Amino acid sequence: AYTDRDSGMVVIDSICYDALPDPGEWQDAKLPLSRLVRWTLDPSDPSQPASKQALSSACLDHPTLNPFVRSVRHSHIFSVLRVDGAPRGLHAANVGAGSEGKWQCGVGEFCSPPVFLPKLDGQSEDDGYLATMIY
């Protein structure tokens, strides 16, 4: 999340679920779709609802950023890509350019939430390594 310096708006990038099952039905329920969205709200007018913008149509979880841009305007968001409900790959969204990249694990493999490791001499926000554990 960050405050836009030009507009004063608060911007929050988050995962949003289409629906959640009742707690008693969770064990038998199919995992709900989860999408990367950007919420924008005006802190000077709390009576106005936040606006919601979809950033990807992919089913995602556990978003992360380059740690150097966590509280300032950013373009790159990295997430777990869910395939048939399972953590089966990684997803990179460039929300500034409107582009996406996907990588999937091998058959029978799953991945942990990603960690972005910026290069010490990195020249751009996405100049680094995306690390995950494959199991």
C-alpha positions in Angstrom: 0.0 0.0 0.0 1.1 3.5 -0.6 -0.2 7.1 -0.8 -0.1 8.6 -4.3 1.9 11.8 -4.0 0.0 13.5 -6.8 -3.6 12.8 -5.8 -3.3 12.0 -2.1 -5.2 8.8 -2.7 -4.4 5.6 -0.8 -3.6 2.6 -3.1 -3.9 -1.0 -1.8 -3.0 -4.0 -3.9 -4.6 -7.2 -2.5 -6.0 -10.6 -3.2 -9.8 -10.6 -3.3 -11.9 -13.8 -3.2 -15.0 -14.1 -5.3 -16.8 -15.8 -2.4 -16.0 -17.8 0.7 -17.9 -20.9 1.8 -19.6 -21.0 5.2 -17.1 -22.1 7.9 -19.0 -25.4 8.4 -18.7 -26.2 4.7 -15.0 -25.3 4.3 -13.6 -28.8 4.4 -15.8 -30.0 1.5 -15.8 -26.8 -0.5 -13.9 -26.1 -3.6 -11.3 -23.3 -3.1 -12.8 -20.0 -4.2 -11.3 -17.9 -7.1 -8.8 -15.3 -5.8 -7.9 -12.3 -7.9 -5.3 -9.6 -7.7 -7.1 -6.2 -7.3 -6.1 -2.6 -6.7 -8.3 -0.6 -4.2 -8.1 3.2 -4.3 -9.6 5.3 -1.6 -9.7 9.0 -0.8 -8.7 9.5 2.9 -10.0 13.1 2.8 -13.6 11.9 2.1 -14.4 8.7 4.0 -18.0 8.8 2.8 -16.8 7.8 -0.7 -16.4 4.1 -1.3 -13.1 2.7 -2.5 -12.8 1.9 -6.2 -11.8 -1.6 -7.2 -9.7 -2.4 -10.3 -8.9 -6.0 -11.4 -5.1 -6.3 -12.1 -5.2 -9.9 -13.4 -7.8 -12.5 -14.4 -5.4 -15.3 -13.1 -6.2 -17.2 -9.9 -3.5 -15.9 -7.5 -2.4 -15.9 -3.8 0.3 -14.6 -1.6 1.3 -11.4 -3.5 4.7 -9.8 -2.8 6.8 -6.9 -4.0 10.4 -5.8 -4.2 10.9 -4.8 -0.5 12.4 -1.4 -1.6 9.0 -0.4 -3.0 6.5 -1.7 -0.5 5.3 1.7 0.6 5.7 3.7 -2.6 4.2 3.6 -6.1 5.2 0.3 -7.7 4.5 -1.6 -10.9 5.6 -5.2 -10.3 3.6 -7.7 -8.2 4.7 -11.3 -7.8 2.3 -14.0 -6.6 1.6 -17.8 -6.4 -0.3 -19.0 -9.5 -3.1 -21.4 -8.5 -4.0 -24.1 -11.0 -7.1 -26.2 -10.2 -6.9 -24.7 -6.7 -3.3 -25.8 -6.0 -0.1 -23.6 -5.8 1.3 -24.7 -9.1 3.4 -21.8 -10.3 4.4 -18.2 -10.1 2.9 -15.1 -11.6 4.4 -11.7 -12.3 2.2 -8.7 -13.0 3.5 -5.4 -14.4 0.5 -3.3 -13.5 2.2 -0.2 -15.1 2.4 -1.8 -18.5 -0.6 -4.1 -18.1 1.4 -7.2 -18.9 1.7 -10.6 -17.1 4.1 -13.5 -17.0 3.5 -17.0 -15.7 5.6 -20.0 -14.8 4.3 -23.4 -13.8 5.9 -26.2 -11.8 6.3 -29.7 -13.2 3.6 -32.4 -13.0 3.0 -33.3 -9.3 5.0 -30.4 -8.0 3.8 -27.4 -5.9 5.4 -24.1 -4.9 5.6 -22.0 -1.8 4.8 -18.3 -1.7 7.5 -16.3 -3.6 10.1 -14.1 -2.0 11.6 -11.3 -4.2 15.3 -10.8 -3.7 16.5 -7.5 -5.3 20.0 -7.4 -6.8 22.3 -5.1 -4.9 23.1 -3.2 -8.0 19.6 -3.5 -9.5 18.6 -0.9 -12.1 14.9 -1.4 -12.0 12.1 -2.4 -9.7 12.0 -6.0 -11.1 15.8 -6.4 -11.3 16.3 -9.3 -8.9 15.4 -12.9 -8.2 12.1 -14.6 -7.4 12.7 -17.5 -5.0 10.3 -20.3 -4.1 10.5 -23.8 -2.7 9.3 -26.6 -5.0 7.9 -29.6 -3.3 
